[in-house]
Amino acid sequence: MFSKEIKLKAVNELLRGISQSEIIQRYGIKGSATLYGWKRLLEEFGPDSLNAFQPKTYYDFSFKMKVIEWRIIHQASYSTTAKLFRIKHPTMIWRWEKAFIAGRLQTKRKRSSNMHAEDQNKSKETLSEENRALRVKLAYLEKVQALIQKNQKSLTNKKPK
């Protein structure tokens, strides 16, 4: 909707100290989150990250698993994780996790109709990757369960006033 030039002007005005409400009104931006999102992209990825039309970035399954695993182990926020792995939109990680928990995030395998029986057997690498994915999923679910139990415990320990 906005050109790269408009985005750059708006962010530069913000950096010069012009109020966000004035910038939002001047350029017809719907909210401050958009403006600060542009600022973050500019700071982290440079001016080309503000192009109106950017080619889609594709991440392979093992990269997604690495990101999810790191975030769970370090109990980091989505924005911190995105910054570390240079992912432009933190919500992408949230979508990966949601798909993973629902069982929709999987390795993509090309299949041909002429596969031989031995070709259909899973390779060690595929099995190892699936095993790692299951371990991450289990760790995630265990953390969620622990939080639920902690929350229930704190609710039962509170005395009514």
N, C-alpha and C positions, 0 to 999 in steps of 0.2 A: 504494500500500500504506500509506503514511503520510500523515496529514492535514497540512495547512499548519501548523496549530498545533503539532503534534508536532515538525515540522521546525524551526520557529522556536525552540521551547524547547530543542531539542538544540543548535542553532547558538549560541544565546545562552549556554547553559551552557559550550560550548566557548570562547566569547569571554571568559567570566568566569574561565577558567582551570581548569575542572574537567577531569580527565583524559579523554582520548578513550575509553579502555577502560571507564571507569565509565559514560559516556554511552551507548556502544554496548550495554553490558549492560543498562542501565536501560530503553532503548527497544526493544531487540531488533533493532538494526541489524546487518546482516551483516558490514560491514567499515568501516574508516576512510575508504576512498575515497568511500563514499556520503556520509558526514558532511562531508568536506571538499568534495565536489561541491555539497552544499547550501550550504555556507559561500560558495563561489565564486559560485553563482547569486544568493545574497542580496546579496553585495557588488557584483556587476556589474549586476544587473537589478532589485534591490529585492524586497520581500516577496511581490509577486504572482507572482514566478517560482517560488515554492514551492507554488503551487496543485497539488492532487492531479491534477486533470484540466485540462489546458490545450489550447486549440485548436491544431491543427497549423499550423506556419508553412510556407508554400510560397515557394520562391525560384525566380526565373526563370533560364533558361539563361545569360543574359548576366551575371547576378550571380554565379552559380556559377563561370563562366569567369574573371571578374574576381578572385574569391577565389583560385582555383587558380593563376592567373597570378602574382598578388602573392606567394603563398607560395613558388612555385618561384623567382622572380626574387630574392627576399630570403632564400631558404633559411631561412625561419622555421619554428618549430614549429607544430603544429596548434593548440595552446592559445593561442599568441601571435596567430596569424591569426584564430582565433575571437573573441578579445577585441577585436581591432582592428575586425572587421566585425560585432561584436555578435551572434555566433552562439552559442546557448546550449550546444551540445554539439560540442566539437572533433572528435569521431569522425565527425560529419556531413561535414566537409571531407574526411576520409580516404576515406569512402564515395564522395563525388563524384569524387575523383581516381581511385579504383579503377575506377569505372564509366566514367570518361572514357578511361582507358588501354585498357579492354576494348572501347571503342566503344559502350557502352550509354548514355552521357550525351549526349543530343542535344536539339536544339530541338524543341519540340512544335508541330506545325502541324495546324490543323484542316483537314480535307478534306471537301468536299461531293461527292456523287455526280454533280452537274450541272456540274462545272468545265469551262470552255472551255479550248482549247489554250493560249491566251495566259496564262490564269490558272495553268496548270501550270508555266510558266517560273519559275525562282527569281528572286526580287527581288534587287536589288543589296544590300540590307540583309542578307538571308539568306546570300548568298554571302560577304559581308564577315565575317559572324559565323562562318561555317564556316571561312573562311580563318584568322581569328584563333584559332579552336579548334585548327586543325591546327598553327599556329605554336607554340602553348603545348604541345601534345602533343610536337612535335619537340624543343622546348627541354627538356622533362622527360626524354625518352628520351636526349638527348645528355648530360644531367647524370648519368643512371644509368650510361650507357656510360663516361663519364669516371671515375666512382667505381669501376667494375669494373676498368678498366685500371689505375688507381692502386693498387687493392688487389692485383692480380696482380703489378704491378711490385714492390710492397713485399714480397710473398711470395717472389719470385725473387731479390731482392737480399739476403735474410736468409741468413746462413751457418749451416750446421748446427754444433751444438756437440758 
